Amino acid sequence: MFRALPEGLRAWPGRRLWIATAAVIAGAVALPFAVVPPAAVWAHRRTRALRQRRRLDWRVADGLPDAVDLLLLCTAAGWSLPIAHPEVATRVPPPLDEALGAAVAAADSGVPRSEALLNALAPLGERARALGHILADHLRYGVALTPGLERLGLELRLDRRRRAEVEARRVPVRLLGPLVTCILPAFALLTVVPLLAASLRALPR
């Protein structure tokens, strides 16, 4: 490349420094284009996964007390757990219906019902895993089912009530956005602007 340059430029002693500087600048400019897009894609996928997990946890925590109450109702009516389990699986909200339905299918295919319940409920979180252990202990060791379900149901209902109270406290904060962007500008247009226009018309010319 340098042979095509004039003799004076080829003999210039600082040309290597300028070439190195240009290479560094080009690398610094190209580096964000090589790093930022993959980082943005990773951050987007990570945020979406966290949001989906949070939504799943919310749905499980919201529907789990109803599942426990249904199990209590069935057992209080004299049904055994192998009979109550398929009936409850069809009457609980998702994703609990899918988990309990998968446990029913696994039990029908020959897997021990205690193991099927634990495997199906454990991925749904700590509370669902606790329910799986209560049901599994009853099936394996004959532990009384009603006391454990009553205790867990009380904890789940209290937890659901606390989460509802927290969400209710967040409502005023969430209303600040519509208040600032919609209500306040409309209020200014309906009150301040007419007064300002009337004042301007009243000024002496």
C-alpha positions in Angstrom: 0.0 0.0 0.0 2.8 2.3 0.8 4.6 1.8 -2.5 1.7 3.6 -4.2 2.2 6.7 -2.0 4.6 9.5 -2.9 8.1 9.1 -1.7 7.8 11.8 0.8 4.8 10.1 2.6 6.5 6.7 2.5 9.5 8.2 4.1 7.4 9.9 6.8 8.6 8.4 10.1 5.2 8.8 11.9 3.1 6.9 9.4 3.1 3.7 11.5 1.8 5.6 14.5 -1.1 7.1 12.4 -1.9 3.6 11.1 -1.9 2.1 14.6 -4.1 5.0 15.8 -6.6 4.5 12.9 -6.7 0.8 13.7 -7.4 1.5 17.4 -10.2 4.0 16.5 -11.7 1.6 14.0 -11.7 -1.2 16.6 -13.2 1.0 19.2 -16.0 2.0 16.8 -16.7 -1.6 15.7 -16.6 -3.1 19.2 -20.0 -1.7 20.4 -21.6 -3.1 17.2 -20.1 -6.5 18.0 -21.0 -6.5 21.7 -24.1 -4.5 22.2 -26.6 -6.5 20.0 -25.8 -9.9 21.6 -25.9 -8.3 25.0 -29.3 -6.7 24.2 -30.6 -10.1 23.0 -29.4 -11.9 26.1 -30.9 -9.2 28.4 -34.2 -9.4 26.5 -34.4 -13.2 26.8 -33.4 -13.0 30.5 -36.0 -10.4 31.3 -38.7 -12.3 29.4 -37.8 -15.5 31.3 -37.9 -13.8 34.6 -41.3 -12.2 33.7 -42.7 -15.6 32.7 -41.4 -17.2 35.9 -42.9 -14.4 38.0 -46.2 -14.8 36.2 -46.1 -18.6 36.8 -45.4 -18.1 40.5 -48.3 -15.7 40.8 -50.7 -18.1 39.1 -49.6 -21.0 41.3 -49.8 -19.0 44.5 -53.3 -17.7 43.5 -54.7 -21.2 42.6 -53.0 -23.4 45.2 -55.3 -22.5 48.1 -58.3 -23.5 46.0 -56.7 -26.9 45.2 -56.0 -27.5 48.9 -59.6 -26.6 49.8 -60.9 -29.0 47.2 -58.7 -31.8 48.5 -59.9 -31.1 52.0 -63.5 -31.1 50.8 -63.1 -34.4 49.1 -61.3 -36.1 51.9 -63.8 -34.8 54.4 -66.5 -36.4 52.3 -64.9 -39.7 52.7 -63.0 -40.0 49.4 -59.6 -41.5 49.4 -56.7 -39.6 47.7 -56.5 -41.9 44.6 -60.2 -41.1 44.0 -60.1 -37.4 44.9 -56.9 -36.7 42.9 -58.4 -37.1 39.4 -61.5 -35.1 40.3 -59.5 -32.2 41.8 -57.2 -32.1 38.8 -60.1 -31.2 36.5 -61.3 -28.4 38.7 -58.3 -26.3 39.6 -56.9 -23.4 37.5 -53.8 -23.6 35.4 -51.0 -24.5 35.7 -52.1 -26.7 38.6 -54.5 -28.6 36.4 -51.7 -29.5 34.0 -49.5 -30.7 36.9 -52.1 -32.7 38.6 -53.3 -34.1 35.3 -49.8 -35.2 34.5 -49.6 -36.9 37.9 -52.9 -38.7 37.1 -51.5 -39.9 33.8 -48.3 -41.0 35.4 -50.1 -42.9 38.1 -52.4 -44.6 35.6 -49.3 -45.7 33.6 -47.8 -47.5 36.7 -45.8 -44.8 38.5 -46.4 -44.7 42.2 -48.9 -41.9 42.9 -46.7 -40.4 45.6 -43.8 -40.1 43.2 -46.0 -38.8 40.4 -47.4 -36.0 42.6 -44.0 -35.0 43.8 -42.5 -34.9 40.3 -45.5 -32.9 39.0 -45.7 -30.3 41.8 -42.1 -29.8 42.7 -41.3 -27.6 39.6 -44.1 -25.2 40.5 -42.3 -23.8 43.6 -41.8 -24.3 47.3 -45.5 -24.2 48.3 -46.6 -26.7 45.6 -43.7 -28.9 46.7 -44.9 -28.7 50.3 -48.4 -29.9 49.1 -46.7 -32.7 47.2 -44.8 -33.9 50.3 -48.0 -33.9 52.3 -49.8 -36.0 49.8 -46.8 -38.3 49.3 -46.4 -38.9 53.0 -50.1 -39.8 53.3 -49.7 -42.3 50.5 -46.4 -43.8 51.6 -46.7 -43.8 55.4 -50.4 -43.3 56.1 -49.9 -39.9 57.7 -53.2 -38.1 58.4 -54.0 -35.9 55.5 -56.5 -33.4 57.0 -54.2 -31.7 59.5 -51.5 -31.1 57.0 -53.9 -29.8 54.4 -55.6 -27.5 56.9 -52.3 -26.0 58.0 -51.0 -25.5 54.5 -54.3 -24.1 53.3 -54.2 -21.5 56.1 -50.7 -20.5 55.2 -51.6 -20.2 51.5 -54.7 -18.1 52.1 -52.7 -15.7 54.4 -50.0 -15.5 51.8 -52.6 -14.7 49.0 -54.2 -12.1 51.2 -50.8 -10.4 51.8 -50.0 -10.4 48.1 -53.4 -8.8 47.4 -52.7 -6.1 50.0 -49.3 -5.4 48.5 -50.9 -5.1 45.0 -53.5 -2.8 46.4 -50.8 -0.5 47.8 -49.1 -0.3 44.4 -52.2 1.0 42.7 -51.6 4.7 43.5 -48.1 4.4 42.2 -49.3 2.9 39.0 -51.9 5.6 38.6 -49.2 8.3 38.6 -48.4 7.6 34.9 -51.9 8.2 33.6 -52.3 11.1 36.0 -49.2 12.9 34.7 -49.6 12.1 31.0 -53.4 12.4 30.6 -55.2 14.1 33.4 -52.8 17.0 34.2 -52.4 18.1 30.6 -56.2 18.0 30.1 -56.7 20.0 33.3 -54.1 22.6 32.1 -55.9 22.9 28.7 -59.3 23.4 30.3 -58.3 25.8 33.0 -55.0 27.5 32.6 -55.1 28.0 28.8 -58.5 29.9 28.8 -57.4 32.1 31.7 -54.1 32.9 29.9 -55.9 33.7 26.7 -58.4 36.0 28.5 -55.5 37.8 30.2 -53.8 38.3 27.0 -56.9 39.7 25.4 -57.3 42.1 28.3 -53.9 43.6 27.9 -53.8 47.2 26.5 -52.7 47.4 22.9 
